[in-house]
């Protein structure tokens, strides 16, 4: 976009009191100072994902333009898919921010000042180079969504336990080795994504997350599923593929609302009879395990539409096991 064209848009936005301005996908590197005059602006987009075209609409900002910090009425700021390396301390000027998205940049650090954004509900910093979550994150009492997937984070801080209103936490593909017990404080959490890390153990406190509907722990180093998993009465999806699990606990039979269960690529030798209690299960994936026998109780799963038992030492011909979308064919055999 040419400078004159951009100036004309900003002038019109000022005259007409625009509340939203989308400048994504214009190859911009800077913004004119005049943008700081748009005091009615509540939503500014300088980079985003286009769902319709399935592509990013980006610019070329290396820093967050200083003029933005004059827009004190901003509620949403989206600068995804740029080359920003730093979140300046001045971010705390935007006290009314509810949504901040800086995904797919080159940010290495979250400043302590982020904790001053008391109205923040959505913080999206995924696909950056962040190594640490600051303790100040615990000050964001209104936060409901925290996205930090595809970073280099090694530790979940204790302060995360203060986020009582958090419903969605995504830390997929980091370098986390341990789930702290404070995770059990997040009573309103409905979605927890911790796949693609180096986690060896699921803590018993996981059972405190009574509102959890989706638990994603694929591609870790987990060897055991705790009995506390049976306390997650609202769980509908459980993903534990690509781990080192040897046994399915009896407690799994308590998950009456479970529709998706993926335990593929583990070291499981036996399917417990309690699997037959999962009346709402539609998908059961147990590929790449050491299972030698199918319990009769599996025939109770009337809603099952996908059953994958391939690559197990079962006395069933591959052509039968290949009928993954016809569970009855496998069960009847």
C-alpha positions, 0 to 999 in steps of 0.5 A: 500500500502506498503512503498516500493511500494509507494517509487517506484511509487514516484521515477518513477513519479519524473523520468518521470515528472508526472503531475498527481498522484492518491494515493486514496484508499490505506489506507495511513496515511502518505506520504514519504518526497520524494513526495515533489520533484515532482515539475512537479505535477499539480494534486494530489488525496489522496481521492475521490468518484468513480462514477463507483463503487459508493463508496469512495476511501479513506485514513486515513490522519488526517492532510494534509501532510506537504510535499504537501505544497512544490508542488507549481505547484499543480493546483488540490488537492483532499483529500476527505474522510479522517479524516483531522481536520484542514486546515493549514495556509501553504495552501497559499503556493499553489498559483496555486491551481484552485481546492481544495476538502476536502469534507467528513473530520472533518474540523471545521474551514476555515482559513483566508489564504484561501483568498490568493488562487487567482486562485481558481475556485472550493472549495469543503468543504462539509460534514465537521463540519464547523461553519463559512465562513470567510470574506476572502472568498470574496477575491477569485475573480475567484471562480465559484463553492463553495460547503459547504453543510452538515456543521454547518454554521449559517450565509452567510457572506456579503463577499460572495457578492464579488464573481462575477464569482460564478455560483454554490453555495451549502449550503444545510443542514446547520443552516442558518436562513437568506439570505443576500441581497448581494446574489443579487450581484451574477449576474452569479449564475446559481445554488443556493442550500439552502435546509435543513436550517432554512430560513424564508424569500426569499429576493426580491433581488433574482430577480436580479439573471437573470442567475439562472436556478436552485433554491433549497429551500426545507425544510425551514420555508418559508411562502411566495414566493416573486413576484420577483420570476417572474424575473427569466426568465431563471429558469428551476427548482424550489424546495420549498417543505417542507415549510409553503407556503400558496399561489402561486403568480401570478408572477409564470406565468412569468417563461416560461422556468420552467420544474420542480416545486415542492411545495409539503408539504406546506399549499397551498389552491389554484392553480392560473390560471397563472399556465397554462402559464408554457408551458415547465413544465414537472413535477408539484408536489403539494402533501400534501397541502390544494387544493380543486379545479384544475383550467381549465388552467392546461389543457394547460400544454401540456408537463406535464408528471408528475402531483402529486396532492395526499393528497389534499382535492380534490373531485377526487378518490385516484385511479385517483390521483395515475396516476401521470405519466398520467396527462391527466387522472387526468385532464380529470376526 
